[in-house]
């Protein structure tokens, strides 16, 4: 999980002007396309672990495949999910981001997802 978030963070940094300016490696379109494909593959895999309907306290969280527990830092998944929702136009990423954000604020969330 930590590795996915690190790659998503580095991926987001690759779009900032400070990292890209004057560096031919970061301006390469094939590298960006490869990074986006990798991000999509990882996020699609992550979505298979998102809890839905098991128990109201678990909804929106991500079940760890190694220990069958939900670890913290669910909020770190919202940015890559929203990026892919914007990039691809696929509603599954937007819905997953909403569920994850509601999972963070379970007790104070008053949106329609609960």
N, C-alpha and C positions, 0 to 999 in steps of 0.2 A: 504494500500500500504506500509506504514511504517513497519507494522508487517511482511509482506512478506519479505521485504528487511532485517529486523533484523534476521529472521529465516534463511535466506540464508547466512547471515554473520556468524551466530553462526554455521551453518552447515559447512561452509568453514573452520572455526576455528577448528572444530572437527577433521579435517584431518591433522592439523599441529602437529608436534612432541611435541611441548611444552605443548599442551593441552592433548594429548593422552598418553604421556609417564607415565607408572606406574599407570594409572587410569583404573581399570577393567570395569568401566561403559562405557567409550568411546571406549574400545576395543571390546565391545560386537557387534557381526555381526548383530544381530536382531535389535538393536537400529539403526545402520547405515542403514539397509534396510528400516526400518520404516521411518527414516528421508528422505531417497531418494524417497520413495513413496509419502510422504507428500509434498516434494518439487515439484515432478512431477505433483501432483494434483493441487497445487497452481499455478504453472506456466501455466498449461493447462487452468485453469480458467482465469488467467491474459491475455492469448493470445486471449480469446474471446472479450476482451476490446480493443485490438490493432486496431487502425484506419488504414484503407486502402481504398483509393478511394473516401473518403468523400470530401476532399479538399486537395490540395497539401501542405498547411501549417500544416495540421493535420497528414499527413501520417507518420507512425512509432510511433506516440504517443499512449498513453493509455488513453482512455476515462473513466473518473471516473463514476461509476454507480450511485453514490449518487447525484452528482451535474451536470453531463453531461459536465464537463470541463476537459481539460488536465492540470494536475499539473506537476510540474517540476520533476527532478531527474529521467528522463527516462534512463539515463546512468547507473543507479544502477541496471537495469534489465539485462544488457548485460552479466555480469558474470554468474548468474544462468542459463541464456539461453545457453551460450557457454558450461557450465559444462554439461547440459543435452544433448546438441548436441553431445558432445564427449562421454558421458556415454551411450546414447541410440543409437547413429548413425542416429537419426531421423532428416531429413532435415528441418522440420518445425521449430525446435528450432534455427537452424543456420540462416534460412531466417528471423525469427523474430528478432534475435540479429542484423542482418545486417540492417533491417528496423529501429530498435530502435537506432542504432548508427548513421544512416543517419538522423534520426529525430533530433538528437542532433545538428548536423552540417548541417542543411538544406541548408544554403546559400553558404557554402563552399564545400559541398560534390560534387565530380565529378565522383562518381562511377556509375556503370551501373544500379543501383537500381532506379534511377530517370529518 
